[in-house]
Amino acid sequence: MARRQCAHIAPPAPTRPELESQPTQFMLIERQVEDAFRPQILTAIQEKVRAVSDSVRAQVPNCPKCGQPMHYHDATPVSWLSRFGWIWARACRYRCDPCKQECRRLLDLLDVEPGRISGSLARLLALLAVVCPYELAARLALLFFGVKISAMGVWRVAQRLEESAAQYSDELSAYHADSRSEGAEVTQAPDAIVVGLDGCNLGKQVRQHRRHRETSDEPLPPLPPVEDGRFREVKTGVLLLPAERLEPSPGRRSVVWRFLVTCLGDADDIYNHVWAKLRELGWLGAKTVVVIVGDGAEWIWNRVGMFPIRCEILDFWHALEHAWEFARLRYGEGSKQGDRWVHRIAEDLRAGKVRQVITHLKRLHPSRPELREKLDDLIRYYDDNADRMRYDEYLRRGYGIGSGAVESAHKQVVHARMRQAGMRWSEAGARRLLALRLLLLNDEWTFLDRLRMVSLAA
Protein backbone atom coordinates (compact mmCIF):
# COMPACT_ATOMS: atom_id res chain seq x y z
CA MET A 1 0.00 0.00 0.00
CA ALA A 2 1.55 3.27 -1.04
CA ARG A 3 2.29 5.76 1.73
CA ARG A 4 0.70 9.11 1.30
CA GLN A 5 3.04 12.03 1.53
CA CYS A 6 2.14 14.50 4.29
CA ALA A 7 1.50 17.95 3.13
CA HIS A 8 3.74 20.70 4.52
CA ILE A 9 2.39 21.98 7.83
CA ALA A 10 3.10 25.64 8.47
CA PRO A 11 4.35 26.51 11.97
CA PRO A 12 1.86 28.25 14.23
CA ALA A 13 1.73 32.02 14.10
CA PRO A 14 3.85 33.75 16.77
CA THR A 15 2.02 34.81 19.89
CA ARG A 16 2.63 38.31 21.15
CA PRO A 17 3.89 38.30 24.76
CA GLU A 18 1.52 39.99 27.16
CA LEU A 19 2.14 42.03 30.26
CA GLU A 20 0.21 41.58 33.46
CA SER A 21 -2.77 43.91 33.78
CA GLN A 22 -1.33 45.50 36.95
CA PRO A 23 1.60 45.22 39.38
CA THR A 24 1.67 42.51 42.00
CA GLN A 25 -0.66 42.84 44.96
CA PHE A 26 2.19 43.47 47.37
CA MET A 27 3.59 46.25 45.19
CA LEU A 28 0.17 47.89 45.16
CA ILE A 29 0.01 47.69 48.95
CA GLU A 30 3.45 49.26 49.28
CA ARG A 31 2.58 52.16 46.99
CA GLN A 32 -0.79 52.74 48.62
CA VAL A 33 0.79 52.98 52.06
CA GLU A 34 3.53 55.31 50.76
CA ASP A 35 0.99 57.58 49.07
CA ALA A 36 -1.13 57.63 52.21
CA PHE A 37 1.64 58.48 54.63
CA ARG A 38 3.69 60.84 52.47
CA PRO A 39 1.41 63.86 53.18
CA GLN A 40 1.48 63.04 56.88
CA ILE A 41 5.28 62.90 56.88
CA LEU A 42 5.45 66.21 55.03
CA THR A 43 3.07 67.77 57.56
CA ALA A 44 5.12 66.46 60.47
CA ILE A 45 8.32 67.88 58.96
CA GLN A 46 6.57 71.20 58.38
CA GLU A 47 5.53 71.33 62.06
CA LYS A 48 9.07 70.59 63.19
CA VAL A 49 10.44 73.38 61.00
CA ARG A 50 7.82 75.79 62.32
CA ALA A 51 8.83 74.94 65.89
CA VAL A 52 12.48 75.62 65.09
CA SER A 53 11.50 78.89 63.42
CA ASP A 54 9.60 80.01 66.53
CA SER A 55 12.52 79.14 68.79
CA VAL A 56 15.10 81.18 66.85
CA ARG A 57 12.86 84.17 66.13
CA ALA A 58 13.51 85.65 69.56
CA GLN A 59 17.28 85.21 69.28
CA VAL A 60 19.12 88.18 67.81
CA PRO A 61 22.32 87.01 66.08
CA ASN A 62 25.66 88.76 66.43
CA CYS A 63 27.59 90.01 63.45
CA PRO A 64 30.22 87.44 62.46
CA LYS A 65 32.64 90.25 61.62
CA CYS A 66 32.37 92.78 64.47
CA GLY A 67 30.52 90.70 67.05
CA GLN A 68 27.85 93.33 67.69
CA PRO A 69 24.13 92.45 67.73
CA MET A 70 22.52 92.72 64.30
CA HIS A 71 19.20 94.50 63.80
CA TYR A 72 16.03 93.05 62.36
CA HIS A 73 15.44 93.93 58.71
CA ASP A 74 12.49 91.92 57.41
CA ALA A 75 10.88 88.48 57.30
CA THR A 76 10.07 86.83 54.00
CA PRO A 77 8.44 83.47 53.24
CA VAL A 78 10.85 80.96 51.75
CA SER A 79 10.59 77.35 50.57
CA TRP A 80 12.89 74.49 49.66
CA LEU A 81 12.48 70.97 48.32
CA SER A 82 12.83 68.08 50.77
CA ARG A 83 12.62 64.31 50.42
CA PHE A 84 8.82 64.39 50.84
CA GLY A 85 7.92 67.69 49.16
CA TRP A 86 8.19 71.45 49.51
CA ILE A 87 8.74 72.96 52.97
CA TRP A 88 7.69 76.53 53.78
CA ALA A 89 8.93 78.86 56.51
CA ARG A 90 9.11 82.53 57.38
CA ALA A 91 12.76 83.47 57.75
CA CYS A 92 13.77 86.65 59.57
CA ARG A 93 16.65 88.55 58.04
CA TYR A 94 19.11 90.51 60.17
CA ARG A 95 21.68 93.08 59.07
CA CYS A 96 24.76 94.84 60.39
CA ASP A 97 24.97 98.17 58.56
CA PRO A 98 28.56 99.09 59.51
CA CYS A 99 29.93 95.72 58.35
CA LYS A 100 27.49 95.23 55.46
CA GLN A 101 26.74 91.73 56.77
CA GLU A 102 23.37 90.00 56.81
CA CYS A 103 22.06 86.59 57.83
CA ARG A 104 18.91 84.53 58.10
CA ARG A 105 19.45 82.47 61.21
CA LEU A 106 16.77 79.90 60.45
CA LEU A 107 18.22 79.01 57.05
CA ASP A 108 21.75 78.86 58.45
CA LEU A 109 20.60 76.59 61.27
CA LEU A 110 18.73 74.22 58.94
CA ASP A 111 21.43 74.43 56.23
CA VAL A 112 18.93 75.11 53.44
CA GLU A 113 18.66 77.65 50.64
CA PRO A 114 15.43 79.14 49.29
CA GLY A 115 14.17 77.35 46.21
CA ARG A 116 16.90 74.68 46.35
CA ILE A 117 17.05 70.97 47.07
CA SER A 118 18.24 70.33 50.60
CA GLY A 119 18.56 67.73 53.33
CA SER A 120 18.50 63.99 52.72
CA LEU A 121 17.14 64.38 49.17
CA ALA A 122 20.26 66.31 48.20
CA ARG A 123 22.45 63.52 49.59
CA LEU A 124 20.49 60.87 47.71
CA LEU A 125 20.76 62.77 44.44
CA ALA A 126 24.49 63.24 45.01
CA LEU A 127 24.80 59.49 45.56
CA LEU A 128 23.23 58.87 42.15
CA ALA A 129 25.52 61.44 40.55
CA VAL A 130 28.56 59.71 42.05
CA VAL A 131 27.80 56.35 40.46
CA CYS A 132 26.34 57.33 37.06
CA PRO A 133 26.19 60.28 34.61
CA TYR A 134 23.94 63.19 35.48
CA GLU A 135 21.37 62.43 32.77
CA LEU A 136 20.91 58.89 34.04
CA ALA A 137 20.90 60.10 37.66
CA ALA A 138 17.96 62.39 36.84
CA ARG A 139 16.00 59.46 35.40
CA LEU A 140 16.77 57.29 38.41
CA ALA A 141 15.67 60.08 40.75
CA LEU A 142 12.22 59.97 39.17
CA LEU A 143 12.06 56.18 39.46
CA PHE A 144 13.47 55.93 42.98
CA PHE A 145 12.11 59.01 44.73
CA GLY A 146 9.37 60.32 42.45
CA VAL A 147 11.27 63.61 42.05
CA LYS A 148 11.31 65.14 38.59
CA ILE A 149 14.58 66.98 38.16
CA SER A 150 16.80 67.89 35.24
CA ALA A 151 20.34 66.67 34.75
CA MET A 152 21.55 70.19 35.48
CA GLY A 153 19.60 70.15 38.74
CA VAL A 154 21.37 66.95 39.79
CA TRP A 155 24.67 68.53 38.77
CA ARG A 156 24.05 71.60 40.95
CA VAL A 157 23.22 69.52 44.01
CA ALA A 158 26.22 67.27 43.48
CA GLN A 159 28.56 70.20 42.97
CA ARG A 160 27.58 71.76 46.30
CA LEU A 161 28.17 68.57 48.25
CA GLU A 162 31.25 67.61 46.24
CA GLU A 163 32.82 70.97 47.05
CA SER A 164 32.14 70.38 50.74
CA ALA A 165 33.80 66.97 50.57
CA ALA A 166 36.78 68.33 48.60
CA GLN A 167 37.28 71.20 51.03
CA TYR A 168 37.17 68.83 53.99
CA SER A 169 39.71 66.50 52.38
CA ASP A 170 42.09 69.36 51.53
CA GLU A 171 41.77 70.93 54.98
CA LEU A 172 42.35 67.58 56.68
CA SER A 173 45.46 67.05 54.58
CA ALA A 174 46.74 70.53 55.47
CA TYR A 175 46.00 69.91 59.16
CA HIS A 176 48.02 66.71 59.35
CA ALA A 177 50.85 68.30 57.38
CA ASP A 178 51.48 70.41 60.50
CA SER A 179 53.69 68.67 63.04
CA ARG A 180 51.48 69.97 65.87
CA SER A 181 48.41 68.10 64.59
CA GLU A 182 46.91 65.17 66.45
CA GLY A 183 46.10 61.85 64.84
CA ALA A 184 44.21 58.81 66.02
CA GLU A 185 45.50 56.55 68.79
CA VAL A 186 48.47 54.48 67.64
CA THR A 187 48.56 51.99 70.51
CA GLN A 188 47.35 49.27 68.11
CA ALA A 189 49.39 50.38 65.10
CA PRO A 190 50.22 47.51 62.70
CA ASP A 191 53.74 46.24 62.19
CA ALA A 192 53.58 46.99 58.44
CA ILE A 193 51.27 48.75 56.01
CA VAL A 194 51.29 48.65 52.22
CA VAL A 195 50.88 51.84 50.18
CA GLY A 196 50.38 51.45 46.44
CA LEU A 197 50.77 54.59 44.30
CA ASP A 198 50.12 55.24 40.63
CA GLY A 199 48.57 57.73 38.23
CA CYS A 200 46.14 57.63 35.30
CA ASN A 201 45.08 60.21 32.75
CA LEU A 202 41.75 62.02 32.71
CA GLY A 203 40.45 63.97 29.70
CA LYS A 204 40.20 67.72 30.27
CA GLN A 205 37.70 70.08 28.74
CA VAL A 206 39.08 71.95 25.75
CA ARG A 207 37.05 75.13 25.50
CA GLN A 208 37.21 78.76 26.45
CA HIS A 209 33.55 79.07 27.36
CA ARG A 210 30.98 76.72 28.88
CA ARG A 211 28.59 75.03 26.46
CA HIS A 212 25.05 76.36 26.61
CA ARG A 213 21.73 76.05 24.81
CA GLU A 214 19.03 78.63 24.12
CA THR A 215 16.11 76.45 25.27
CA SER A 216 15.77 73.35 27.45
CA ASP A 217 14.65 71.30 24.43
CA GLU A 218 17.73 72.17 22.38
CA PRO A 219 20.59 69.63 22.66
CA LEU A 220 23.97 70.75 23.90
CA PRO A 221 26.61 71.28 21.20
CA PRO A 222 29.15 68.46 20.91
CA LEU A 223 32.29 68.43 23.01
CA PRO A 224 35.43 69.58 21.21
CA PRO A 225 38.04 66.92 20.45
CA VAL A 226 40.81 66.29 22.96
CA GLU A 227 44.17 67.40 21.62
CA ASP A 228 47.59 66.12 22.65
CA GLY A 229 48.47 67.28 26.13
CA ARG A 230 44.83 67.92 27.05
CA PHE A 231 44.93 65.39 29.85
CA ARG A 232 45.45 65.64 33.59
CA GLU A 233 46.89 62.90 35.73
CA VAL A 234 44.83 61.62 38.63
CA LYS A 235 47.11 60.23 41.32
CA THR A 236 45.71 57.43 43.46
CA GLY A 237 46.94 55.64 46.55
CA VAL A 238 45.76 52.39 48.13
CA LEU A 239 46.36 51.79 51.84
CA LEU A 240 46.06 48.25 53.15
CA LEU A 241 47.43 45.82 55.69
CA PRO A 242 49.48 42.84 54.44
CA ALA A 243 47.09 40.48 56.20
CA GLU A 244 44.22 41.81 54.05
CA ARG A 245 45.92 40.59 50.87
CA LEU A 246 44.58 37.05 50.45
CA GLU A 247 44.97 34.27 47.87
CA PRO A 248 41.52 32.61 47.62
CA SER A 249 42.80 30.25 44.91
CA PRO A 250 46.24 29.42 43.44
CA GLY A 251 47.44 32.31 41.30
CA ARG A 252 44.47 34.53 42.18
CA ARG A 253 44.92 37.25 44.78
CA SER A 254 42.46 39.77 46.12
CA VAL A 255 42.33 42.52 48.72
CA VAL A 256 39.63 42.14 51.33
CA TRP A 257 39.80 45.58 52.91
CA ARG A 258 41.59 48.77 51.86
CA PHE A 259 41.32 52.55 51.92
CA LEU A 260 41.69 54.81 48.90
CA VAL A 261 43.08 58.31 48.52
CA THR A 262 43.26 60.34 45.35
CA CYS A 263 43.84 63.85 44.12
CA LEU A 264 44.00 65.88 40.95
CA GLY A 265 47.28 67.50 41.85
CA ASP A 266 51.02 67.00 42.06
CA ALA A 267 52.98 64.35 43.90
CA ASP A 268 53.21 66.41 47.07
CA ASP A 269 49.41 66.54 47.24
CA ILE A 270 48.91 62.78 47.02
CA TYR A 271 51.60 62.13 49.61
CA ASN A 272 49.99 64.66 51.95
CA HIS A 273 46.66 62.90 51.50
CA VAL A 274 48.27 59.52 52.18
CA TRP A 275 49.95 60.87 55.32
CA ALA A 276 46.69 62.39 56.57
CA LYS A 277 44.74 59.17 55.97
CA LEU A 278 47.33 57.05 57.76
CA ARG A 279 47.23 59.37 60.77
CA GLU A 280 43.43 59.37 60.78
CA LEU A 281 43.47 55.57 60.81
CA GLY A 282 46.09 55.39 63.55
CA TRP A 283 48.34 53.20 61.40
CA LEU A 284 51.59 55.14 61.81
CA GLY A 285 53.29 53.70 64.87
CA ALA A 286 56.85 54.28 66.00
CA LYS A 287 57.92 50.91 64.55
CA THR A 288 55.50 50.61 61.64
CA VAL A 289 57.13 49.73 58.33
CA VAL A 290 55.58 51.61 55.40
CA VAL A 291 55.81 49.46 52.27
CA ILE A 292 55.60 51.61 49.11
CA VAL A 293 54.75 49.77 45.90
CA GLY A 294 54.96 51.63 42.59
CA ASP A 295 56.31 51.65 39.08
CA GLY A 296 59.40 53.49 37.92
CA ALA A 297 57.88 56.99 38.08
CA GLU A 298 60.27 59.40 39.75
CA TRP A 299 57.50 61.28 41.57
CA ILE A 300 56.79 58.15 43.63
CA TRP A 301 60.35 57.53 44.83
CA ASN A 302 61.47 61.14 45.25
CA ARG A 303 59.13 61.67 48.22
CA VAL A 304 59.28 58.40 50.15
CA GLY A 305 61.72 60.00 52.61
CA MET A 306 58.75 61.28 54.62
CA PHE A 307 58.48 57.71 55.99
CA PRO A 308 61.65 57.02 58.02
CA ILE A 309 60.92 53.27 58.32
CA ARG A 310 60.02 52.06 54.85
CA CYS A 311 60.41 49.33 52.28
CA GLU A 312 60.41 50.28 48.59
CA ILE A 313 59.11 47.77 46.04
CA LEU A 314 59.18 48.15 42.29
CA ASP A 315 56.07 46.64 40.74
CA PHE A 316 57.07 43.20 39.49
CA TRP A 317 54.89 43.29 36.38
CA HIS A 318 56.10 46.76 35.45
CA ALA A 319 59.69 45.55 35.74
CA LEU A 320 58.83 42.55 33.57
CA GLU A 321 57.19 44.74 30.93
CA HIS A 322 60.57 46.35 30.23
CA ALA A 323 61.98 42.88 29.52
CA TRP A 324 59.05 42.17 27.20
CA GLU A 325 59.78 45.32 25.20
CA PHE A 326 63.34 44.17 24.57
CA ALA A 327 62.20 40.60 23.77
CA ARG A 328 59.66 41.77 21.20
CA LEU A 329 62.30 43.87 19.49
CA ARG A 330 64.90 41.08 19.59
CA TYR A 331 62.80 37.99 18.76
CA GLY A 332 59.73 39.49 17.13
CA GLU A 333 56.12 39.87 18.21
CA GLY A 334 54.60 36.59 19.41
CA SER A 335 57.87 34.65 19.27
CA LYS A 336 57.97 31.53 21.49
CA GLN A 337 61.71 32.00 21.94
CA GLY A 338 61.02 35.47 23.31
CA ASP A 339 58.36 34.08 25.64
CA ARG A 340 60.81 31.54 27.05
CA TRP A 341 63.48 34.17 27.50
CA VAL A 342 61.16 36.51 29.44
CA HIS A 343 59.83 33.65 31.57
CA ARG A 344 63.38 32.81 32.65
CA ILE A 345 63.93 36.45 33.53
CA ALA A 346 60.70 36.40 35.53
CA GLU A 347 61.69 33.29 37.48
CA ASP A 348 65.08 34.77 38.36
CA LEU A 349 63.58 38.09 39.43
CA ARG A 350 60.95 36.38 41.58
CA ALA A 351 63.77 34.41 43.22
CA GLY A 352 65.58 37.65 44.09
CA LYS A 353 68.38 37.20 41.55
CA VAL A 354 68.27 40.69 40.11
CA ARG A 355 72.07 41.04 40.10
CA GLN A 356 72.43 37.80 38.19
CA VAL A 357 69.86 39.02 35.70
CA ILE A 358 71.80 42.27 35.18
CA THR A 359 75.00 40.29 34.66
CA HIS A 360 73.24 38.09 32.10
CA LEU A 361 71.96 41.11 30.23
CA LYS A 362 75.41 42.69 30.11
CA ARG A 363 76.74 39.60 28.37
CA LEU A 364 74.38 40.13 25.46
CA HIS A 365 75.90 41.88 22.45
CA PRO A 366 73.17 42.67 19.94
CA SER A 367 74.34 43.89 16.56
CA ARG A 368 71.54 46.28 15.70
CA PRO A 369 71.80 49.82 17.15
CA GLU A 370 68.17 49.94 18.25
CA LEU A 371 68.63 46.65 20.11
CA ARG A 372 71.75 47.93 21.87
CA GLU A 373 69.89 51.09 22.89
CA LYS A 374 66.91 49.14 24.24
CA LEU A 375 69.24 46.74 26.09
CA ASP A 376 71.13 49.63 27.69
CA ASP A 377 67.82 51.11 28.86
CA LEU A 378 66.78 47.77 30.36
CA ILE A 379 70.09 47.31 32.18
CA ARG A 380 69.99 50.89 33.48
CA TYR A 381 66.41 50.46 34.67
CA TYR A 382 67.17 47.25 36.58
CA ASP A 383 70.41 48.63 37.99
CA ASP A 384 68.73 51.83 39.27
CA ASN A 385 65.93 49.86 40.94
CA ALA A 386 67.88 46.79 42.10
CA ASP A 387 67.35 47.63 45.78
CA ARG A 388 63.58 47.65 45.15
CA MET A 389 63.55 44.25 43.42
CA ARG A 390 64.26 41.80 46.26
CA TYR A 391 61.04 40.00 45.42
CA ASP A 392 61.82 36.79 47.27
CA GLU A 393 62.13 38.74 50.52
CA TYR A 394 58.95 40.72 49.91
CA LEU A 395 56.95 37.57 49.18
CA ARG A 396 58.31 35.86 52.27
CA ARG A 397 57.17 38.78 54.42
CA GLY A 398 53.74 38.88 52.78
CA TYR A 399 54.10 42.38 51.31
CA GLY A 400 53.25 41.40 47.76
CA ILE A 401 55.19 42.47 44.68
CA GLY A 402 52.53 43.89 42.35
CA SER A 403 50.49 47.06 42.10
CA GLY A 404 47.26 45.31 41.13
CA ALA A 405 45.44 46.92 44.06
CA VAL A 406 46.10 50.45 42.83
CA GLU A 407 45.35 49.48 39.22
CA SER A 408 41.99 48.18 40.41
CA ALA A 409 41.49 51.42 42.35
CA HIS A 410 41.92 53.42 39.13
CA LYS A 411 39.06 51.49 37.59
CA GLN A 412 36.81 51.98 40.60
CA VAL A 413 37.61 55.62 41.35
CA VAL A 414 38.21 57.07 37.91
CA HIS A 415 37.40 54.78 34.98
CA ALA A 416 33.96 53.53 36.07
CA ARG A 417 32.52 57.04 36.38
CA MET A 418 34.82 59.59 34.80
CA ARG A 419 36.25 57.93 31.69
CA GLN A 420 33.12 56.97 29.83
CA ALA A 421 32.67 57.80 26.16
CA GLY A 422 32.88 61.51 25.41
CA MET A 423 33.48 62.64 28.99
CA ARG A 424 35.66 65.69 29.57
CA TRP A 425 36.19 67.34 32.94
CA SER A 426 37.10 70.72 34.28
CA GLU A 427 39.65 70.99 37.06
CA ALA A 428 37.05 71.88 39.67
CA GLY A 429 34.49 69.33 38.51
CA ALA A 430 36.96 66.43 38.54
CA ARG A 431 38.41 67.40 41.93
CA ARG A 432 34.97 67.57 43.51
CA LEU A 433 33.64 64.32 42.09
CA LEU A 434 36.80 62.44 43.09
CA ALA A 435 36.37 63.57 46.69
CA LEU A 436 32.77 62.40 46.78
CA ARG A 437 33.53 59.03 45.18
CA LEU A 438 36.14 58.38 47.84
CA LEU A 439 33.53 58.79 50.57
CA LEU A 440 31.44 56.10 48.90
CA LEU A 441 34.26 53.67 48.11
CA ASN A 442 35.83 54.02 51.57
CA ASP A 443 32.46 53.31 53.21
CA GLU A 444 32.43 56.83 54.68
CA TRP A 445 29.31 58.17 52.99
CA THR A 446 27.78 59.08 56.37
CA PHE A 447 30.47 61.79 56.65
CA LEU A 448 28.41 63.72 54.12
CA ASP A 449 25.58 64.05 56.64
CA ARG A 450 27.94 66.12 58.81
CA LEU A 451 29.22 68.35 56.00
CA ARG A 452 27.31 71.53 55.27
CA MET A 453 26.39 72.17 51.67
CA VAL A 454 28.38 74.89 49.99
CA SER A 455 26.16 77.80 49.04
CA LEU A 456 25.68 78.41 45.34
CA ALA A 457 26.33 82.08 46.00
CA ALA A 458 29.79 81.15 47.22
Sequence and secondary structure as in RCSB ss.txt:
>XXXX:A:sequence
MARRQCAHIAPPAPTRPELESQPTQFMLIERQVEDAFRPQILTAIQEKVRAVSDSVRAQVPNCPKCGQPMHYHDA
TPVSWLSRFGWIWARACRYRCDPCKQECRRLLDLLDVEPGRISGSLARLLALLAVVCPYELAARLALLFFGVKIS
AMGVWRVAQRLEESAAQYSDELSAYHADSRSEGAEVTQAPDAIVVGLDGCNLGKQVRQHRRHRETSDEPLPPLPP
VEDGRFREVKTGVLLLPAERLEPSPGRRSVVWRFLVTCLGDADDIYNHVWAKLRELGWLGAKTVVVIVGDGAEWI
WNRVGMFPIRCEILDFWHALEHAWEFARLRYGEGSKQGDRWVHRIAEDLRAGKVRQVITHLKRLHPSRPELREKL
DDLIRYYDDNADRMRYDEYLRRGYGIGSGAVESAHKQVVHARMRQAGMRWSEAGARRLLALRLLLLNDEWTFLDR
LRMVSLAA
>XXXX:A:secstr
                    SS  HHHHHHHHHHHHHHHHHHHHHHHHHHHHHHHHHT   B TTT  B EEEEE
EEEEEEETTEEEEEEEEEEEETTTTEEE HHHHHHT  TTSB HHHHHHHHHHHHHS HHHHHHHHHHHH     
HHHHHHHHHHHHHHHHHHHHHHHHHHHSTT      TT  SEEEEEEEEEEEEB   SS    SSTTS       
  TT EEEEEEEEEE GGGEEEEETTEEEESS EEEEESS HHHHHHHHHHHHHHHT   TT EEEEEE S HHH
HTTGGG SSEEEEE HHHHHHHHHHHHHHHH TT HHHHHHHHHHHHHHHTT HHHHHHHHHT   SSHHHHHHH
HHHHHHHHHTGGG  HHHHHHHT  S  HHHHHHHIIIIIHHHSSTT  B HHHHHHHHHHHHHHHTT GGGGGG
S    TT 
